[in-house]
Amino acid sequence: MRTLADTMEGDHRANQAALQALANQSHVQLSNQVSRNQQATYDRLHQLNGAQFNRAFLRDDINEHRQAIEQFRQAEQQLQDNRTAETYIHQTLPVLEAHLHMSENLDRDASAGQTAQNPTGRATEQQ
């Protein structure tokens, strides 16, 4: 889980810097405001810890990355001779897909670990 968090943090920082550079180049002001939905997610996750946090975080992360990938693919279809946007999409989409796969793999591994049972019927901890 730590590897996923570190990877996403670094990738998101790099993406934000690239997006800011594009915005500056195009004389566009980016908003740094947190949406109500983002704040609600943060507040909900902030209440959790341990395995509960990990599970909720992964589910949210998977959903958010699926939505972002779909939005990027739709934007890609609607582009009309905008090389800057096209370049940004083609650089960002593989990173989003990699994050989604990492989260899905962690979620699958966590789910498999929770379903493993020992002979007494109690869940066993997976290494």
C-alpha positions in Angstrom: 0.0 0.0 0.0 2.9 2.3 0.8 4.4 1.8 -2.6 1.1 2.7 -4.3 0.8 5.9 -2.2 4.4 6.9 -2.9 4.0 6.3 -6.6 0.8 8.1 -6.9 2.1 11.1 -4.9 5.1 11.5 -7.1 3.1 11.0 -10.3 0.4 13.4 -9.2 2.9 16.1 -8.3 4.6 15.7 -11.7 1.2 15.8 -13.4 0.2 18.9 -11.5 3.5 20.6 -12.5 3.0 19.7 -16.2 -0.6 20.9 -16.1 0.4 24.1 -14.5 3.0 24.7 -17.1 0.4 24.1 -19.9 -2.0 26.4 -18.1 0.7 29.2 -17.9 1.6 28.7 -21.5 -2.1 29.0 -22.5 -2.8 31.9 -20.0 -5.3 29.8 -18.1 -5.9 30.1 -14.4 -6.2 26.7 -12.6 -8.4 26.4 -9.6 -6.9 24.9 -6.4 -10.3 24.6 -4.7 -11.3 21.3 -3.2 -14.7 20.1 -4.4 -17.4 19.1 -1.9 -17.1 15.6 -3.1 -13.3 15.6 -2.5 -13.8 17.1 1.0 -16.5 14.5 1.8 -14.2 11.7 0.7 -11.3 13.1 2.8 -13.5 13.5 5.8 -14.9 9.9 5.5 -11.4 8.4 5.0 -10.0 10.5 7.9 -12.3 8.7 10.3 -10.9 5.3 9.3 -7.6 3.6 10.0 -5.8 0.3 9.3 -7.5 -2.2 7.1 -10.7 -0.2 7.0 -8.9 2.8 5.7 -7.0 0.7 3.1 -10.1 -1.0 1.8 -12.1 2.3 1.6 -9.1 4.1 0.0 -8.6 1.4 -2.6 -12.3 1.4 -3.6 -12.4 5.1 -3.9 -9.1 5.2 -5.8 -10.3 2.6 -8.2 -13.5 4.4 -8.9 -11.8 7.8 -9.2 -9.2 6.4 -11.7 -11.9 4.6 -13.7 -13.8 7.9 -14.0 -10.7 9.9 -14.9 -9.7 7.4 -17.6 -13.2 7.6 -19.1 -13.1 11.4 -19.1 -9.6 11.4 -20.7 -10.8 9.0 -23.4 -13.9 11.1 -24.1 -11.8 14.2 -24.3 -9.4 12.5 -26.6 -12.2 11.6 -29.0 -13.4 15.3 -29.0 -10.1 16.9 -29.7 -9.8 19.0 -32.8 -6.3 19.9 -33.8 -5.2 20.7 -30.2 -1.6 19.3 -30.0 -1.1 20.6 -26.5 -4.1 18.8 -25.1 -3.5 15.7 -27.2 0.1 15.5 -25.8 -1.1 16.0 -22.3 -3.7 13.3 -22.6 -1.3 10.8 -24.2 1.2 11.4 -21.5 -1.3 11.2 -18.6 -3.6 8.4 -19.7 -1.0 5.6 -19.3 -0.1 6.9 -15.8 -3.8 6.8 -14.8 -4.1 3.3 -16.2 -1.0 2.2 -14.3 -2.4 3.6 -11.0 -5.7 1.8 -11.6 -4.0 -1.5 -12.2 -1.9 -1.1 -9.1 -5.0 -0.3 -7.0 -6.9 -3.2 -8.5 -4.1 -5.6 -7.8 -3.8 -4.4 -4.2 -7.6 -4.7 -3.7 -7.6 -8.2 -5.2 -4.7 -9.2 -3.0 -6.4 -7.8 0.1 -9.7 -9.5 -0.7 -7.9 -12.8 -1.3 -6.1 -12.4 2.1 -9.4 -11.8 3.9 -11.0 -14.9 2.4 -8.2 -17.2 3.3 -9.4 -19.4 6.2 -7.5 -21.7 8.5 -9.1 -25.0 9.7 -10.7 -23.3 12.7 -12.7 -21.1 10.3 -10.9 -17.9 11.4 -9.2 -15.7 8.8 -5.5 -16.0 8.6 -3.1 -13.2 7.9 -1.4 -13.4 4.5 2.3 -12.6 4.3 
